[in-house]
Amino acid sequence: MPATERVEIEGHIVDSLILAKVLDLIVGAGAEYAIVDMAIGRTQTDRSRAVIDVVAEDEPSLERLLEHLQVHGVNRLTDTDASSVAADADGVLPEGFYSTTNLPTSVRIGGHWEPVANPEMDCALVLGATGPRTVPMHRIRRGDSVVVGPDGVRVEALPRAAAELSFEFMASEVSSEKPKALLVRQVADRVRACRDRGERILVVCGPVLVHTGACPDLARLIREGWVDVLFAGNGFATHDMESNVLGTSLGISVEAGLPIELGHSNHLRVINEIRRRGSIAAAVQDGYVTGGVMYECVTRGVPFVLVGSVRDDGPLPDVFTDVVQGVDAMREHVGDVGAALMFASTLHAIATGNILPARVETFCVDINPAVATKLTDRGSHQAVGIVTDIGLFVRDLTTELCGT
């Protein structure tokens, strides 16, 4: 028998094209819809609202579709409180637990909607004395009151300001055929606005920044106060310091762009010396590392989180080799981040996107358009993809923010 559910979506759903996307998703799932009520805002600041009847072939199909739609801010029309079940083991969620998005979320408790303080995707909702909060699976403890089922939970559609919509001209959100100078200026404007609001700026780095010669510009951004926290892996930090100490990156001269004799082992020698000293900070303090991105982070007091992978050499003593501990360390730094710049890093960009609330303005810059697409597909719908050479982009952004 066909199954029907009445849902609503509210916010800037027309100018952001969210409503059109939602309707396409319903049709693409083989379901049908009927708009039973529609109120469209008259100005750019007004919110719009649509009430929609969704009809699927059966109840399981409808449930799957509604779960997918809620990622875009579609909510059931419900007046019931959220249901919860106590976890019966550490690190294990009750069957039927509600899986979160990174959109602003509220939970209905005692007839009142209470906001979730820390929206994050792929987590559980736990009810406590201070209100509902998101908790990753590994942090669940026996007895935690975990929300189960979709009733009593609602999310807000991703807000899109008029300034952000200018990124979407030429139809494709991720395209190499966009004027880069304009995009650089717009990103610089958003970064300035973030700092003016008193929010922090996060930079996520891949080792390609070193190979393309972008590190001196990024170091200047840190030195002049445009970076408040940095996420990267063992490779980025290693090659950044290799380029400072030995003048190479993966054995290639950063000056001449040519391989040097026995240069293939240079990064290992640098890692070894950092390990001898015990930390990157110690290597800076005793003069072994005298410049570069990691040097500026240490001297300017900019926190950094380095999380490793199975392919790491060494690794550096500052690197989290337990990825669960590493992501937890990253979580400690994203609470007041207002803008995230993801520079040529696939795995770290996606990992960071997974823990960022949707309110964080996110710019993913990479020569490969698939990186930005993967980030969006994983649920970071706020991410804007910019396809260009990372070295040139960071240079131009530094010029915009710091001057010539």
N, C-alpha and C positions, 0 to 999 in steps of 0.2 A: 504494500500500500504506500502511496506517496506520503511524504512527511513534510510538514510546513512549520516554519518558525518566523515570527515577526521580530525584526532587528532594527536598530537605528545607528546612524553615523552622524557625527556632529563635528563642526570645526570649519577650517578653510578647505572644504572638500571639493569645491568647484574650481577655483583658480589653480589649485595644486594638482588637479586631475585625479585625486584619490577616488572620487565617486565613480568616474569612468573606469578606473582600474578595478574597483570592486565589482562593478557590473560585468566587466569582461571575465573576471575570475569565476563568477557564478555561471555564466554561459559556458566557459571553458570546462567547467566541472560537470557539464551535462545537466545542470539544474535550470530552473526558471525563476524569474523574479517579477514582482509587481510593485511599483512605487505607490504607496498608499497615502503618503503625505510628504510635502516638500516645502521648505521655507528657505529662500535664498537671500543672503545678506546683500544689502545695497551698496556697501562700500568695502574697501579692501580690509578694513578692520572688523567688519561684521562677520559673525559666524553663520554658517548655513547648517541645515539639518534635514536629513532624509529618513523616512520610515519605510522599510522594505519588507515585503513578504517573500521569503525564500522557500522554494518548493524543490525537494530532491526526491529521487525514486524510492528511498527508504530511510529509516531512522539512522542507521550507521553512516550512510552516505551524507546525510544532512549534518551529523555531528562532526564528521571530518571536514566538511566544507566550512562550517561555522568556526571551527578552531583555526582554520587557515585565514578566514576573513578577519578574525579578531586581531591578527597581526597588523592589519591596516586600520584599526580603530572601529570595527563593526561590533556592536554589543547587542546582546539579547535584551528585550524589554522585560525586565524582571523586577519584582519588589520583594524578593526573598533574600534573607541573609546568606552569607557564604557558609558552606558546611566545612567542617574540619575533622581530621582524625589524628590521633596521637601516633607519632612514629614509634615503631616497636623495636627498632635497632639503630645504632649509630650508623650514619652513612647510607641509610636505606629509606626511601620514601614510601608512603602508603600507596597502594594500588589506586589508580584514578586521580593522582595528584594533579593540580593545576600547573601547567608549564607556562612560564612567564614570557612576555615580550620585553623589549627595552623602552616601550612607550610609557608615558605617564599613566599610572594604574591606581585604581581605588578599589577598596574592598568594603562591602556592606556588612557592618557589625552592629547589632542592636538597633537596626532601623536607620543607621546613619552611615554615609559613605566616608571612609577614612582613607586618605592618600597613603600610598606606599612610598616610604622615604627614599629608597635607593633602587629605582627601576633598573633591572638587568635581565637580559634574555636568558632562557634555558635554565631558570632556577625554579625553586618552589616558593610559595608564599607561606610564611609562618606567622601566626598570630601570637602576640605577646603583650606584656603590660604597657609597652611604649607604642603599640600599634603594629600594623602589618609591615613585614619587611621581606625582601627577597633573600633567600639563602641557597647557595649552591649545594648540590647533593652531598658532597663529601663533608660539609659542615653540619649536616643534620645530626641532631642528637636524640637519643631515645626519649620519648615524652614530648617532643616538640609538637605543637598544634599546627598541623599542615592542612592548608586548604585543599579540598578535593572537589572536582567537578567545576563547571564554568559558572554556575549560578552565584550571584552575589559578587562578581568580579567584572569590572569594566575598564576599558582603556580609552585613551584619547587619541584621535587621529593626529598624525605628525603635523605640527604647525609649519607653515611655509611663508616666511615674510616675502614681501615684494622684491626686496634686494636679492634674495636667494633665487627667486624664479628666473632672474636674468641668466643664470647658469644653464637654463634648460632650452635656450633657443636652438634651432636646428634639429628639434625633435628628439635627438638621441641624448641621453644623460651622460653617456661615456663615448667620446668621439675625439679623434685626433684632428678633426677639421674644424677647429675653433681658434679664434685669435688669442694667442698665448699672452700677449702683453695685457689685454683686457682682463683675462683670468687672473694673472698675477696681481694686478691692481685691485681686483675685487677680493682676492684672498687677503691681501695686505689690509684692506679696509675692514674685513671681518676680524682679523687678528687685532687691529687697533681697537675696534669696538669691544672685543673681549677683554682686553687689558683695561680699557676705560670703565668697564663694569666691575672691575675688581676680581675677575675670574682668571684662572690659570690657563696657560698654553702648554699643551702636550705635543711633543715631537716623537714620532716612531721611526726608527732608522734601520735601513738595510745596508749591508757592506758595499753595495753599488755606489753609495755616496762617496766612499773613499776612492774607489776605482775611477770614478768620473771627475774627481777633483773638487767635489762640493764641500768637503770638510772645512776648509778655511772659512768659507762663507757661513756655514752652520756655526762654527766656533765664534764668529763675530756676532751672530744673532744671540748666542748665549751670553757673550761678554757684555752686550748692550741691553740685556734684560728682556729679550723677546722669547725666551724659552724658560719655563718653570719646572718642567719634569721631562725626562727622556726615557723611553723604552727601547731596548735593542737586544741583540743576541751577542754571543761570544765573538762571532766573526766581525761585526762592526767595530766593537771596542778594540779587538786585536789589531785590525788593519789600520784603524785610526792612529794607534800608538806606534805601530810599525812604520807608518809614513813619517811620523815625527822623529822617531829614534834612528831609523835606518834609511829613510828617504824612499822606501818602496811600499807597494801595496800588492800583496801576493807575489812578491819578488820582482814586480815591474816598477821601474823608476818613475816616480811621480813627476819628475822634471822632464825626462826625455821620452817617457812612454815606451821604453824598451826594456826587455828582460836583462837582469844583471847576472853575472856568474855566481852560481850557488844561491841565488836569491830565493829559490823555492823553499828554503829553510828559514828565511828571515822571520816569518811570523812565529815559528816555533821558538826561536831564540828570544824574541820579545816576551812571549808567554812565559818562558822559563824564568826570565829576569823578574817579571812581575810576581810570579809565584815565589821566587826567592825572597822578595820584599814583603810578601803577605797580602798586599792589596794594591789597587790602582792608586788610592790616596797616598799610600806610603811611597810609591814610585814617583809621584808628583812631588812630595815633600822632600825627598832626598835628591831631586834634580835629574832623575833618570828620564822622566817624561817632562818636556819643557813647553809643549804647545799642543794644539789640536782640540778636538771636541771633548774628550774625557778630561783633559787638563783643565779646560774652562769649567766643566761641571764641578770638578773638585775645588778649584780656586774660588768659584762664584757661589758655592753652596747649593748648586742645582741637583736635586736628587735624581738618581738613575736606577733603573731596574734592568738587569741583564739576565735573560732566561735562556738556557741552553737547549741543545738538541743532540740526537745520537751521532751527528757527524762532527761534533766539536773536537778540535785539538786542545789539549791542555786539561780542562779549560782554565780561563782566568779565575783567580780565587774569588772574585766578586760575583761570579755567575751562579745562578740557581740551577743546580743539576736536577732537582726534583721539580718538574713542571707544575705540579699542583701547588707547591709552596711558592713558586715563581708567580703564578697568576694571582694567588692570594696577596703577594707583595704588590703587584700591580694594582689590585683593587684598593689598596690603602692610599693610592695617590690620585684617584679619578673623581673623588667626591665633589671637588670644586673646580674641575676642568670645564672650561667653556668652549674651547676650540682644540681640535686635534689635527695635526699635520702628519700624514703618513707618507713617508718618503721611501719608495722603492723597496718595500718589504712585504712579501705576500703573507707569510705565516704570522709574523708579528702584527701586521695590520689587521688580519682577521681575528687574531686572539684579542687584540685591544678592542676592536669593534664589538666583540661579544660581551665585554664588560662595561661598555659605555652606554649611558642613558641616551635616548633618542634626541634629547634637547641639546646635546653637544654637537656643535657645527664641525663636521668631519670632512676633510679634504684628502683624497687619496691620489697621490701623484706617482705615475709610473709610466714607463715607455710601453708596457704591455697592458692593453685595455682589459685583458682577462682578470687582472688583479682587482681593479675597481668593480668589475662585474661580480666576481666571487664575493667581495665584501658585501655588496648589496644583496646578493642571493642568500647570504647567511643571515640576513635580517637587519643589517645596518642600513635601513632605508634612508637615513639622513645623509649618507655619504655622497659627496660629489666627486666624480671621477675626472681627472685631468690627465690626458695622455700626452706626454712630452718627455724630453730628455731631462733627467733629474738634475744633472749638473747645471744646465742652463736655467732651469726653473729656480733652484735655490739661489743662484747668483742674482737673478733678477728680483726675487723676493727680498733678498738682503739689501739690494739697492733701494727698493721701494721703502723698506722699513728703517734703514740705517743711513741712507744717503750714499753718495759716491765716495 
